[in-house]
Amino acid sequence: MAAVPEGLETYIEQIRASRAEFRESVAAVRDSLDGPPDGGDVSRTRVLTALVELAHDFAEHVSLAESNDGIFEAVRSVPRLSRTLENLTAEHPALVADLQDFIELVERGEGIEDVPAFRREVSELLERLVDHRRRGGDLLYEAFAVDLGGQG
């Protein structure tokens, strides 16, 4: 296990803050999916707002993770963990695209034909995002024994 590279304490705090916002955004999407099944304007607006905020928070995560001057760059210097980091980073484009697809679907406002299927698919994406976040936290803990908190 490597020591946290000097000067990256601030970066770790940014990651913690980003993770907290991400957790709140996931909860907001879940709450929005519990709205009325009729796909009315209020329900659609809540879902759209929550998805857009989640996409913004995930974009911030991607920016932090793919930064060339942050803690993830230091993980690349730990040979046994660099492949895990590469795998996590490789997931970003698909997760971003899936989020954008759901946002565009809701933005079109044409109504969602199968609301239960839509809820299930968005919930599955949320689980993928939460799992991705958890594995990223595990990676940093394994590399530097840094507990980022908020694993749930």
Backbone torsions as a table, in degrees:
resi	resn	phi	psi	omega
1	MET	NA	132.0	-179.0
2	ALA	-90.4	157.3	174.2
3	ALA	-77.6	152.5	175.7
4	VAL	-62.8	124.9	-179.8
5	PRO	-56.3	138.8	-178.8
6	GLU	-57.2	139.2	177.4
7	GLY	88.1	-0.2	-177.1
8	LEU	-101.7	9.2	178.9
9	GLU	-60.5	-41.5	178.9
10	THR	-63.1	-40.4	178.8
11	TYR	-62.1	-40.8	178.4
12	ILE	-62.9	-40.0	177.4
13	GLU	-63.9	-37.2	176.2
14	GLN	-62.7	-41.3	179.0
15	ILE	-63.6	-44.5	179.1
16	ARG	-59.5	-45.6	179.6
17	ALA	-63.3	-42.3	178.8
18	SER	-61.8	-41.8	179.8
19	ARG	-65.0	-38.0	178.5
20	ALA	-64.9	-44.0	177.5
21	GLU	-63.3	-41.2	178.7
22	PHE	-60.4	-46.0	179.9
23	ARG	-59.2	-43.4	178.4
24	GLU	-64.4	-39.1	179.9
25	SER	-66.9	-40.3	176.8
26	VAL	-61.3	-43.9	178.9
27	ALA	-62.4	-39.0	179.4
28	ALA	-65.0	-40.2	177.1
29	VAL	-64.1	-45.8	178.9
30	ARG	-58.3	-44.9	178.7
31	ASP	-62.5	-40.5	-178.5
32	SER	-66.0	-30.6	179.4
33	LEU	-71.4	-17.3	178.9
34	ASP	-82.9	2.0	-179.2
35	GLY	-67.8	-179.9	-178.8
36	PRO	-59.3	141.0	-176.1
37	PRO	-75.9	-1.4	-176.4
38	ASP	-76.7	-7.4	178.9
39	GLY	69.5	24.1	-179.6
40	GLY	-62.8	171.3	-175.8
41	ASP	-59.1	-41.6	-178.6
42	VAL	-64.7	-45.7	179.3
43	SER	-62.9	-45.8	-179.5
44	ARG	-62.5	-40.9	179.1
45	THR	-64.3	-42.2	178.6
46	ARG	-62.3	-45.8	-179.8
47	VAL	-63.2	-46.1	-179.0
48	LEU	-61.5	-47.5	-179.9
49	THR	-58.8	-44.8	-179.2
50	ALA	-66.4	-41.4	179.2
51	LEU	-65.7	-40.4	179.5
52	VAL	-64.5	-41.6	178.3
53	GLU	-65.0	-41.0	177.7
54	LEU	-63.3	-41.9	178.5
55	ALA	-62.4	-39.9	177.6
56	HIS	-63.0	-46.0	-179.6
57	ASP	-65.2	-37.1	178.7
58	PHE	-70.0	-36.4	176.0
59	ALA	-61.7	-37.6	176.3
60	GLU	-64.4	-41.6	176.6
61	HIS	-58.9	-46.5	-179.2
62	VAL	-60.2	-43.8	179.4
63	SER	-60.4	-45.0	178.2
64	LEU	-64.3	-44.8	-175.2
65	ALA	-68.9	-33.1	-175.7
66	GLU	-98.5	5.5	177.8
67	SER	-63.3	140.4	179.7
68	ASN	-85.1	-1.1	-176.6
69	ASP	-126.6	17.5	-176.4
70	GLY	-112.4	-165.7	-174.7
71	ILE	-67.1	-30.4	179.3
72	PHE	-67.7	-30.2	174.3
73	GLU	-65.0	-37.2	177.1
74	ALA	-65.8	-33.7	177.5
75	VAL	-63.7	-36.4	179.1
76	ARG	-59.2	-23.2	-179.6
77	SER	-82.8	-4.6	176.4
78	VAL	-98.9	98.9	-170.8
79	PRO	-51.0	-41.4	-176.4
80	ARG	-71.1	-12.9	-178.3
81	LEU	-110.9	-12.1	-174.1
82	SER	-62.0	-36.9	179.9
83	ARG	-66.4	-39.6	177.3
84	THR	-61.3	-42.2	177.7
85	LEU	-63.4	-42.8	178.0
86	GLU	-59.8	-41.7	179.4
87	ASN	-63.7	-43.3	178.8
88	LEU	-63.9	-44.6	-180.0
89	THR	-63.7	-35.2	179.5
90	ALA	-66.1	-20.4	178.3
91	GLU	-76.2	-21.1	-173.5
92	HIS	-55.2	-50.4	-176.5
93	PRO	-58.5	-41.8	-179.4
94	ALA	-67.6	-40.6	179.5
95	LEU	-66.2	-41.8	177.0
96	VAL	-62.2	-45.2	-178.9
97	ALA	-63.7	-41.7	179.8
98	ASP	-64.8	-41.9	175.9
99	LEU	-59.6	-46.8	-179.0
100	GLN	-62.7	-38.0	178.4
101	ASP	-60.5	-43.2	179.4
102	PHE	-68.1	-39.1	177.7
103	ILE	-60.7	-46.3	-179.4
104	GLU	-64.3	-37.7	178.0
105	LEU	-61.1	-45.8	-179.5
106	VAL	-71.4	-37.3	179.8
107	GLU	-61.8	-36.2	-178.4
108	ARG	-59.3	-27.2	175.0
109	GLY	65.6	18.0	-178.5
110	GLU	-81.4	-2.7	-175.5
111	GLY	88.0	147.5	-179.5
112	ILE	-103.6	120.4	-173.2
113	GLU	-64.0	-41.1	-177.6
114	ASP	-120.9	87.0	-175.7
115	VAL	-60.3	-44.5	178.3
116	PRO	-59.9	-38.4	178.3
117	ALA	-67.1	-41.5	177.7
118	PHE	-59.2	-47.7	179.6
119	ARG	-60.3	-43.2	-179.6
120	ARG	-63.5	-44.9	-178.8
121	GLU	-65.8	-41.2	177.9
122	VAL	-66.9	-40.7	178.2
123	SER	-61.8	-38.2	177.0
124	GLU	-65.1	-39.4	176.3
125	LEU	-63.6	-42.6	177.9
126	LEU	-58.4	-41.5	179.2
127	GLU	-64.6	-39.0	176.6
128	ARG	-63.4	-41.7	179.7
129	LEU	-65.8	-44.0	179.7
130	VAL	-64.9	-40.5	177.7
131	ASP	-63.9	-41.8	177.7
132	HIS	-59.1	-46.7	179.8
133	ARG	-61.7	-43.3	-179.9
134	ARG	-62.5	-45.4	-179.7
135	ARG	-65.1	-34.0	175.5
136	GLY	-65.0	-42.7	176.6
137	GLY	-64.1	-41.3	177.2
138	ASP	-60.8	-40.3	-180.0
139	LEU	-62.0	-46.2	179.7
140	LEU	-66.6	-35.0	177.2
141	TYR	-65.6	-44.0	-180.0
142	GLU	-63.2	-36.4	-178.0
143	ALA	-75.8	-42.2	-169.2
144	PHE	-131.1	4.6	-175.5
145	ALA	54.8	40.4	177.4
146	VAL	-103.0	116.2	177.6
147	ASP	-89.0	116.3	-178.5
148	LEU	-84.0	-14.4	179.6
149	GLY	74.4	171.0	174.5
150	GLY	60.2	43.2	-178.2
151	GLN	-71.4	-19.6	-176.3
152	GLY	-82.6	NA	NA
